């Protein structure tokens, strides 16, 4: 499955993954408007082996199949702390 990733210019570390390039019709206006403008950043093949930096690729694939989009929000402070601790332990 292919995904097209767009970055919010208004909200840091916030991305929308689309099943079809430039097809924002699947994204509700209530989600899209606070994030606009959005800029294209990446086209990626979401194979079962694919690892993404901050989200589970399987969750992205499921959302794209069901809704046509996936919203990636910034990590919470607890998630950032857990990642730092894990990095120091590894």
C-alpha positions in Angstrom: 0.0 0.0 0.0 1.2 3.5 -0.9 0.9 6.6 1.3 1.4 10.2 0.6 2.5 12.3 3.6 1.7 16.0 4.1 3.1 18.2 6.9 1.0 20.8 8.6 2.6 24.3 8.3 0.6 25.4 11.3 1.0 22.6 13.8 4.6 21.2 14.4 5.2 17.5 14.1 1.6 17.0 12.7 1.2 15.0 9.5 -1.6 13.6 7.4 -1.1 10.4 5.4 -3.4 10.0 2.4 -4.2 6.9 0.4 -4.3 9.0 -2.8 -2.0 11.9 -3.6 -3.6 15.3 -3.1 -7.0 13.7 -2.3 -8.0 15.7 0.8 -11.7 14.9 0.3 -11.4 11.9 2.7 -10.2 14.3 5.5 -13.0 16.1 7.3 -12.9 19.9 7.1 -12.8 20.0 10.9 -9.5 18.1 10.8 -8.0 19.7 7.8 -8.8 23.4 8.5 -6.7 23.8 11.7 -3.7 22.2 10.0 -3.7 24.1 6.7 -1.7 24.9 4.9 -0.4 21.4 4.2 2.8 20.7 2.2 3.7 17.4 0.5 6.8 15.8 2.1 6.9 12.1 1.2 5.6 9.3 -0.9 6.2 5.9 0.9 5.3 2.3 0.3 3.8 0.8 3.5 4.9 -2.8 3.3 4.5 -5.1 6.3 8.2 -4.7 6.9 8.2 -0.9 6.7 9.0 0.9 10.0 8.0 4.5 10.5 9.7 6.8 12.9 6.8 7.7 15.2 3.8 5.6 14.3 3.0 2.0 13.6 2.8 1.3 9.9 0.1 -1.2 10.4 -2.1 1.4 12.1 -1.5 3.8 9.1 -2.4 1.0 6.6 -5.6 0.2 8.5 -6.6 3.9 8.7 -5.9 4.4 5.0 -8.0 1.4 4.1 -10.9 2.4 6.3 -10.9 6.2 6.1 -8.6 7.2 3.3 -6.3 9.2 5.7 -4.3 8.9 8.9 -3.5 11.8 11.3 -0.1 11.7 13.0 0.0 14.0 16.0 3.2 15.1 17.9 4.4 12.7 20.6 3.3 13.5 24.1 5.9 14.5 26.7 5.6 11.0 28.2 6.3 9.4 24.9 9.4 11.6 24.3 10.6 10.7 27.8 10.1 7.0 27.3 11.9 7.1 23.9 14.9 8.9 25.6 15.0 6.3 28.4 14.8 3.4 25.9 17.6 5.0 23.8 19.9 5.3 26.8 19.2 1.7 27.9 19.8 0.3 24.4 
